[in-house]
Amino acid sequence: MSVKKIAYAAGVSLAAVAISAATALPAQAAGQISICRDVNYGGGCVTTSSNVADSTRQLGLFWQESISSLRNWSDANICFYEHPGYTGAVMWVGRGANVANTHYYDMGDRISSWRPC
């Protein structure tokens, strides 16, 4: 199930996408997400913390605005932001959800930070 909403805050347009899933979470991956450079979980993936303020600084230039698919293994909803420091457009991904193509939600190759929300 997905829902798109557009909100305006402080003169900045924020696109919020709600994605949820009713699947069980693997216990070994609680508190983590997997991000991939290409759609359908290809092009190189890494499993990392569910709270990253700046993907470039914390994961390296390889991940700078290059995420095209992801998996939320954490036990929380995760907000993925366009810019470092949790700013810009945001995509909300429910606990246990998988997003095979972030481009579909206008966030392809744009994600720079994320945290539980």
C-alpha positions in Angstrom: 0.0 0.0 0.0 1.4 3.4 -0.8 0.1 7.0 -0.2 1.5 10.2 -1.6 1.0 13.5 0.3 2.5 16.9 -0.4 3.0 19.3 2.5 4.5 22.8 2.7 6.6 23.8 5.7 8.6 27.0 6.1 8.2 27.6 2.3 9.8 24.3 1.4 7.9 21.6 -0.4 8.2 18.2 1.2 6.9 15.1 -0.6 5.9 12.4 1.8 5.4 8.9 0.6 4.0 6.3 3.0 5.0 2.7 2.3 4.1 -0.1 4.7 4.2 -3.9 4.8 2.8 -6.5 7.1 5.8 -8.8 7.0 7.7 -10.1 10.0 11.2 -8.7 10.6 14.3 -10.8 10.9 15.5 -10.5 14.5 19.2 -10.3 13.5 18.6 -7.1 11.5 16.5 -5.1 14.0 17.5 -1.4 13.9 19.0 -1.6 10.4 18.2 -0.9 6.8 19.7 -2.1 3.5 20.3 0.4 0.7 21.1 -0.4 -2.9 22.5 1.7 -5.8 20.2 0.2 -8.4 16.5 -0.6 -8.6 15.4 -4.2 -7.6 18.2 -4.4 -5.0 21.1 -4.4 -7.5 24.2 -2.5 -8.1 25.8 -3.1 -4.7 24.0 -3.0 -1.4 25.0 -2.3 2.2 23.2 -2.9 5.5 23.6 0.0 7.9 22.1 1.8 10.9 18.5 3.1 10.7 19.8 6.5 11.8 22.3 8.2 9.4 22.5 12.0 9.4 24.7 12.3 6.3 25.2 9.3 4.0 28.3 10.8 2.3 30.0 11.5 5.6 29.0 8.2 7.3 29.1 5.8 4.3 31.4 7.5 1.8 30.9 9.2 -1.6 29.9 5.9 -3.2 26.4 6.4 -1.6 26.0 10.1 -2.2 22.5 10.5 -3.7 22.7 7.1 -5.3 20.1 5.0 -3.5 17.5 3.4 -5.9 16.1 0.6 -3.7 16.0 -0.2 0.0 14.7 -2.5 2.7 13.6 -1.4 6.2 14.7 -4.2 8.5 14.2 -2.1 11.6 11.3 -2.3 14.1 10.4 1.4 13.4 9.1 3.5 10.5 12.0 5.2 8.8 12.0 8.6 7.1 14.4 9.0 4.2 15.4 12.6 3.4 16.6 14.3 0.3 19.4 16.3 2.0 21.9 15.7 4.9 20.7 16.6 8.4 17.1 15.3 7.8 16.0 18.1 5.5 14.3 18.4 2.1 11.8 16.0 0.6 11.0 13.0 2.7 9.9 9.4 2.0 8.3 7.5 4.9 8.9 3.7 4.8 7.0 1.5 7.2 8.7 -1.2 9.4 9.6 -4.3 7.4 8.8 -2.6 4.1 10.8 -3.0 0.9 11.0 -0.4 -1.8 12.3 -1.9 -5.1 12.3 1.4 -6.9 12.7 4.7 -5.1 12.4 6.6 -8.5 8.7 5.6 -8.5 8.3 7.9 -5.4 10.4 10.7 -6.9 13.3 9.9 -4.5 15.5 7.9 -6.8 19.2 8.9 -6.4 18.2 11.7 -4.0 18.4 10.2 -0.5 21.1 11.7 1.7 19.9 11.0 5.3 17.4 8.8 7.2 16.1 8.2 10.8 13.2 6.6 12.6 10.1 8.7 12.4 
